[in-house]
Amino acid sequence: MDNRLLTVIFLLNISIIFSQNNVIPIVEEGIAYHDRGEFDKAIEIYKTALEIDPESAMVFYEIGLSYYHKGDYKAAIKYYDKVLKKNEKYLLPATINKGLSLDNLGKSKAALKLFKRAVNEFKNEPRLHYNLGYQYYQKDDMENAIREVSKSIELDPEYSTSHLLMGFLQFSQNNRVQALLSYHYFLLLEPGSDRAEGAFYDINSIMGGNISVAEDDPKSINISLSANLNSEFSASELLLALLVAQNNEKKNKDKTEEELFIENTTKFFKHLGELKADNNNPRGIYWNLYIPFFEGLAESGHMTAYFHHITENIIEDSAVWIENHTIEMFAFEKWLDR
């Protein structure tokens, strides 16, 4: 290769590295303003970085992000499109945030189209499947929504938001057992968030939602089951109702709500484990993720610690229990990390 050409390439590379090194401190300053909620100031700082490197995908992305959080979704899309044209490392987050921006502008059809294309371009990206599932939910296409959110969970079981949405989707379809498992897993991952209380409320609604006491006979209960009595969890739904119905029996009259919750949930998880043992072809997140985990939890002796873990910021006594039972909590956490 011509020595002069080598020199030009070398100088270009040096120039790019120099630009990046000078841009990074400016971007970091902008991020500090962004994190404080000063989005206009952050954008102002980022734009000074463009004077040094006018084609920086990193700067385009950060500007788009600040516009997004500011609520100026049109401006955000403008900068995300600049990132997408560059085809560099910020391609995936820019794609996701452009889709969210379109959705926030009421352009759900365009958002759905973008996420459908993106799941084929970016293989096995859980956030894309989650967002595609959410778009299907927006269109009341529950079958496709559940399929995509399931895929998101398979790819990244630690992404708590997917479990929360799955719980909501299944609950809306009156699939009580599936919803219960998804909500439990969400609370396991995210017990202290603002969203936890709503998930715990739904769990309690599910556990008692399909039984009622006859007005003319307090000893008589009515149990309503899902329409699909041939579903793989129909027996589990019946058991769930019977467990809750037993709460009013004489033998349980002195037990607290906490004790009944732990006892019923433990029995329910063990029952699901027995079902799995009888299932010759277990497939999907319920049989291969949720049920094995919760069966193991029920057999571990840590159900009391688990209850207080998921309700620490919901039930005042749970925070006190955790403070006074550090050994039990340590053992539970060690079991989780096994």
DOTI-558648 format. One line per 10 residues: number of its first residue (from 1); their letters; for each residue x, z, y of C-alpha. Coordinates in Angstrom, 2 decimals, padded with zeros to 5 digits. Example, Ala and Ser with C-alpha at 12.3 -4.5 7.8 and 13.67 -1.06 7.14 Angstrom:
2
1> AS> 012.30,007.80,-004.50 ~ 013.67,007.14,-001.06
! end
This chain:
338
1> MDNRLLTVIF> 000.00,000.00,000.00 ~ 001.20,-000.82,003.52 ~ 002.96,002.19,005.07 ~ 001.05,001.66,008.33 ~ -002.27,001.88,006.45 ~ -001.14,005.08,004.74 ~ -000.27,006.53,008.13 ~ -003.71,005.65,009.53 ~ -005.48,007.25,006.54 ~ -003.32,010.36,006.85
11> LLNISIIFSQ> -004.06,010.68,010.57 ~ -007.79,010.21,009.95 ~ -007.79,012.97,007.34 ~ -005.88,015.26,009.68 ~ -008.41,014.48,012.43 ~ -011.36,015.32,010.15 ~ -009.80,018.60,009.04 ~ -008.97,019.48,012.66 ~ -012.57,018.79,013.73 ~ -014.00,020.88,010.90
21> NNVIPIVEEG> -011.68,023.78,011.64 ~ -012.69,023.74,015.30 ~ -016.40,023.42,014.54 ~ -016.64,026.31,012.08 ~ -016.07,029.16,014.60 ~ -018.70,027.63,016.90 ~ -021.19,027.32,014.05 ~ -020.53,030.93,013.06 ~ -021.31,031.99,016.63 ~ -024.54,029.98,016.52
31> IAYHDRGEFD> -025.50,031.57,013.20 ~ -025.07,035.02,014.75 ~ -027.59,034.12,017.47 ~ -029.91,032.55,014.87 ~ -029.84,035.71,012.74 ~ -030.88,037.73,015.79 ~ -033.84,035.42,016.34 ~ -032.32,033.80,019.44 ~ -032.97,030.27,018.24 ~ -032.68,028.47,021.58
41> KAIEIYKTAL> -029.28,030.04,022.20 ~ -028.19,029.16,018.67 ~ -029.20,025.52,019.17 ~ -027.33,025.43,022.47 ~ -024.18,026.70,020.74 ~ -024.53,024.29,017.83 ~ -024.82,021.33,020.19 ~ -021.45,022.17,021.72 ~ -020.03,021.79,018.21 ~ -021.39,018.23,018.12
51> EIDPESAMVF> -019.17,017.42,021.09 ~ -016.22,018.05,018.79 ~ -017.69,016.50,015.65 ~ -020.73,014.34,016.50 ~ -021.40,013.52,012.82 ~ -021.15,016.98,011.27 ~ -023.79,017.39,008.54 ~ -023.23,021.13,008.69 ~ -024.10,021.26,012.41 ~ -027.10,018.95,011.97
61> YEIGLSYYHK> -028.41,021.24,009.24 ~ -027.98,024.44,011.27 ~ -029.71,022.89,014.28 ~ -032.58,021.79,012.04 ~ -032.80,025.29,010.58 ~ -033.04,026.92,014.01 ~ -035.72,024.45,015.10 ~ -037.58,025.20,011.86 ~ -037.57,028.95,012.44 ~ -038.52,028.37,016.06
71> GDYKAAIKYY> -041.59,026.51,014.80 ~ -040.59,023.13,016.22 ~ -040.99,021.26,012.94 ~ -040.79,017.77,014.42 ~ -037.38,018.52,015.92 ~ -036.31,020.14,012.66 ~ -037.19,016.98,010.72 ~ -035.21,014.88,013.19 ~ -032.04,016.81,012.37 ~ -032.75,017.11,008.65
81> DKVLKKNEKY> -033.05,013.31,008.56 ~ -029.57,013.11,010.09 ~ -028.30,015.27,007.23 ~ -030.08,013.13,004.63 ~ -028.44,009.99,006.00 ~ -025.01,011.62,005.62 ~ -025.57,012.31,001.89 ~ -023.28,015.34,001.94 ~ -023.35,018.95,000.68 ~ -026.37,020.00,002.76
91> LLPATINKGL> -028.55,017.34,001.17 ~ -030.56,019.69,-001.07 ~ -031.45,022.39,001.50 ~ -032.21,019.71,004.08 ~ -034.58,018.03,001.62 ~ -036.38,021.30,000.88 ~ -036.68,022.27,004.53 ~ -037.87,018.81,005.53 ~ -040.61,019.12,002.92 ~ -041.57,022.55,004.24
101> SLDNLGKSKA> -041.59,021.19,007.79 ~ -043.90,018.36,006.77 ~ -046.20,020.87,005.09 ~ -046.25,023.06,008.20 ~ -047.21,020.00,010.25 ~ -050.19,019.47,007.96 ~ -048.59,016.44,006.32 ~ -049.07,017.73,002.78 ~ -049.32,014.23,001.30 ~ -045.89,013.34,002.70
111> ALKLFKRAVN> -044.49,016.69,001.54 ~ -045.80,016.12,-001.99 ~ -044.29,012.63,-002.06 ~ -040.93,013.97,-000.87 ~ -040.76,016.74,-003.48 ~ -041.88,014.41,-006.30 ~ -039.05,012.05,-005.42 ~ -036.57,014.90,-004.98 ~ -037.10,016.44,-008.44 ~ -035.98,013.12,-009.91
121> EFKNEPRLHY> -033.01,012.76,-007.57 ~ -031.79,016.35,-007.97 ~ -031.96,017.24,-011.63 ~ -032.82,020.80,-012.62 ~ -033.16,022.29,-009.14 ~ -035.58,025.25,-009.41 ~ -036.50,025.41,-005.70 ~ -037.64,021.80,-005.76 ~ -039.89,022.40,-008.76 ~ -041.27,025.51,-007.08
131> NLGYQYYQKD> -042.07,023.65,-003.88 ~ -043.57,020.73,-005.78 ~ -045.72,023.22,-007.66 ~ -046.81,024.77,-004.40 ~ -047.80,021.36,-003.05 ~ -049.90,020.73,-006.17 ~ -051.54,024.11,-005.62 ~ -052.35,023.08,-002.05 ~ -054.19,020.12,-003.52 ~ -055.98,022.34,-006.06
141> DMENAIREVS> -054.16,020.59,-008.92 ~ -053.59,023.76,-010.93 ~ -052.40,022.08,-014.12 ~ -049.50,020.35,-012.40 ~ -048.84,023.38,-010.21 ~ -048.44,025.63,-013.26 ~ -046.24,023.05,-014.99 ~ -043.84,022.76,-012.04 ~ -043.64,026.50,-011.36 ~ -042.99,027.07,-015.07
151> KSIELDPEYS> -040.10,024.63,-014.83 ~ -038.76,026.51,-011.80 ~ -038.85,029.78,-013.77 ~ -037.15,028.21,-016.79 ~ -034.33,026.98,-014.55 ~ -033.94,030.21,-012.57 ~ -035.70,033.31,-013.96 ~ -034.22,035.41,-011.14 ~ -036.12,033.58,-008.38 ~ -038.86,036.14,-007.83
161> TSHLLMGFLQ> -041.13,033.95,-005.68 ~ -041.81,031.63,-008.63 ~ -043.13,034.55,-010.68 ~ -045.36,035.65,-007.82 ~ -046.86,032.19,-007.41 ~ -047.29,031.87,-011.17 ~ -049.18,035.16,-011.24 ~ -051.45,033.95,-008.47 ~ -052.05,030.57,-010.13 ~ -052.90,032.12,-013.49
171> FSQNNRVQAL> -055.11,034.80,-011.93 ~ -057.02,032.12,-010.02 ~ -057.66,030.38,-013.36 ~ -058.87,033.65,-014.92 ~ -055.87,033.69,-017.28 ~ -055.49,037.46,-017.09 ~ -052.75,038.00,-019.64 ~ -050.49,035.29,-018.23 ~ -051.07,036.52,-014.68 ~ -050.31,040.09,-015.68
181> LSYHYFLLLE> -046.96,039.15,-017.21 ~ -045.92,037.04,-014.23 ~ -046.83,039.77,-011.74 ~ -044.93,042.37,-013.78 ~ -041.80,040.21,-013.81 ~ -042.10,039.65,-010.07 ~ -042.28,043.41,-009.47 ~ -039.29,043.96,-011.73 ~ -037.24,041.62,-009.52 ~ -038.70,042.51,-006.13
191> PGSDRAEGAF> -040.15,046.04,-006.19 ~ -039.47,046.96,-002.59 ~ -040.74,043.93,-000.70 ~ -043.84,043.62,001.45 ~ -045.30,041.37,-001.26 ~ -044.99,043.98,-003.99 ~ -048.08,045.96,-003.02 ~ -050.33,042.90,-003.34 ~ -048.91,042.09,-006.78 ~ -049.44,045.68,-007.97
201> YDINSIMGGN> -052.99,045.60,-006.64 ~ -053.65,042.43,-008.64 ~ -052.20,044.02,-011.78 ~ -054.66,046.89,-011.48 ~ -057.50,044.46,-010.78 ~ -056.62,042.49,-013.90 ~ -056.38,045.56,-016.11 ~ -059.87,046.74,-015.17 ~ -061.48,043.56,-013.96 ~ -063.19,042.44,-017.14
211> ISVAEDDPKS> -065.03,045.63,-018.06 ~ -068.05,047.30,-016.51 ~ -070.18,050.33,-017.34 ~ -073.86,049.76,-018.14 ~ -076.05,051.30,-015.44 ~ -078.56,052.75,-017.90 ~ -075.93,054.08,-020.33 ~ -072.59,055.39,-019.00 ~ -071.22,055.39,-022.55 ~ -071.87,051.67,-022.92
221> INISLSANLN> -069.39,049.15,-021.54 ~ -069.60,045.42,-021.01 ~ -066.55,043.25,-021.57 ~ -066.32,039.78,-020.05 ~ -063.69,037.49,-021.50 ~ -062.30,034.17,-020.34 ~ -064.37,031.13,-021.23 ~ -061.63,029.84,-023.53 ~ -061.97,032.23,-026.47 ~ -059.62,030.07,-028.53
231> SEFSASELLL> -056.69,030.50,-026.18 ~ -053.44,031.94,-027.52 ~ -054.05,035.14,-025.57 ~ -057.78,035.73,-026.22 ~ -057.06,038.63,-028.61 ~ -054.67,040.12,-026.06 ~ -057.31,039.94,-023.36 ~ -059.76,041.80,-025.59 ~ -057.16,044.47,-026.35 ~ -056.45,044.86,-022.65
241> ALLVAQNNEK> -060.12,045.51,-021.97 ~ -060.39,048.01,-024.83 ~ -057.33,049.91,-023.64 ~ -058.77,050.28,-020.17 ~ -062.18,051.23,-021.57 ~ -060.54,054.12,-023.44 ~ -059.41,055.65,-020.15 ~ -062.78,057.39,-019.87 ~ -062.68,058.92,-023.33 ~ -062.49,062.69,-023.67
251> KNKDKTEEEL> -058.94,062.61,-025.04 ~ -057.75,060.97,-021.82 ~ -059.70,063.01,-019.27 ~ -056.71,065.16,-018.27 ~ -054.25,062.27,-017.96 ~ -053.17,060.99,-014.55 ~ -053.60,057.36,-013.49 ~ -049.84,057.02,-013.75 ~ -049.81,058.27,-017.35 ~ -052.68,055.98,-018.34
261> FIENTTKFFK> -051.01,052.98,-016.70 ~ -047.74,053.61,-018.53 ~ -049.46,054.30,-021.86 ~ -051.74,051.25,-021.72 ~ -049.01,048.92,-020.49 ~ -046.64,050.09,-023.23 ~ -049.25,049.44,-025.93 ~ -050.05,046.07,-024.41 ~ -046.42,044.96,-024.31 ~ -045.89,046.04,-027.93
271> HLGELKADNN> -049.01,044.13,-028.98 ~ -047.65,040.97,-027.36 ~ -044.41,041.44,-029.27 ~ -046.37,041.57,-032.52 ~ -048.15,038.36,-031.54 ~ -044.81,036.67,-030.96 ~ -043.62,037.70,-034.41 ~ -046.65,035.91,-035.87 ~ -046.14,032.80,-033.73 ~ -044.31,030.15,-035.73
281> NPRGIYWNLY> -043.61,027.92,-032.74 ~ -043.28,029.99,-029.57 ~ -042.76,027.79,-026.52 ~ -042.76,028.25,-022.78 ~ -041.94,031.05,-020.38 ~ -044.52,033.47,-021.80 ~ -043.23,033.45,-025.36 ~ -039.55,032.92,-024.59 ~ -039.05,034.97,-021.41 ~ -041.81,037.40,-020.51
291> IPFFEGLAES> -042.93,038.66,-023.92 ~ -039.44,039.24,-025.42 ~ -038.38,041.11,-022.29 ~ -041.44,043.32,-022.00 ~ -041.59,044.01,-025.73 ~ -037.99,045.19,-025.50 ~ -038.86,047.31,-022.48 ~ -041.79,048.93,-024.29 ~ -039.52,049.78,-027.24 ~ -036.66,051.02,-025.03
301> GHMTAYFHHI> -038.14,054.33,-023.91 ~ -037.75,053.36,-020.24 ~ -041.38,052.60,-019.38 ~ -041.72,055.65,-017.13 ~ -038.61,054.66,-015.19 ~ -039.92,051.09,-015.04 ~ -043.24,052.26,-013.58 ~ -041.53,054.22,-010.82 ~ -039.12,051.34,-010.20 ~ -041.93,048.86,-009.51
311> TENIIEDSAV> -043.95,051.34,-007.42 ~ -041.17,053.02,-005.45 ~ -042.45,051.69,-002.12 ~ -046.12,051.66,-003.16 ~ -046.74,055.16,-004.54 ~ -045.16,058.02,-002.63 ~ -044.62,060.15,-005.74 ~ -042.53,057.38,-007.31 ~ -039.83,057.65,-004.66 ~ -039.71,061.42,-005.26
321> WIENHTIEMF> -039.56,060.90,-009.04 ~ -036.66,058.47,-008.70 ~ -034.77,060.90,-006.47 ~ -035.22,063.69,-009.03 ~ -034.50,061.60,-012.14 ~ -031.23,059.83,-011.40 ~ -030.09,060.03,-015.04 ~ -033.25,058.30,-016.29 ~ -032.96,055.62,-013.61 ~ -029.30,055.06,-014.41
331> AFEKWLDR> -030.17,054.64,-018.10 ~ -032.93,052.17,-017.19 ~ -030.60,050.16,-014.97 ~ -027.96,050.17,-017.70 ~ -030.57,048.85,-020.14 ~ -031.46,046.07,-017.69 ~ -027.78,045.08,-017.41 ~ -027.26,045.03,-021.17
! end
